[in-house]
Amino acid sequence: MADTKQAERRASKLAKQIQAFSKQHGGAEGQLAYIGQMGTRIVLVGEDGGWGDLVAPTHEVAKSAAEKAGLTLHEEFDGDFAAKVRTGPYEWTRMAGIQLGGPSND
């Protein structure tokens, strides 16, 4: 019973964070990605191309949070959904720049 209440509280807190992200970015869509024992990552992509993520302790908590927030979920992070992501200089240097001899962002 205590675990159920704790999971509900965590889902509600995550839902509020999802809603805040959505409000800040003109709406949002998401995808749930299992990350092993750490739980499930909730990947968020705003209508303006902004992106972020949250981590839930379990897939059930992540799914509950998304439902509470009214988040549209995608099965995969590909195609039109992935194309909405807008990256800036920081992401480019962190994801590719280091390997290509770009600045390290230290």
Beta strands, then each sheet from edge to edge (+ up, - down):
strand 1: 28-34
strand 2: 40-46
strand 3: 51-56
strand 4: 72-74
sheet 1: 3+ 2- 1+ 4+
end
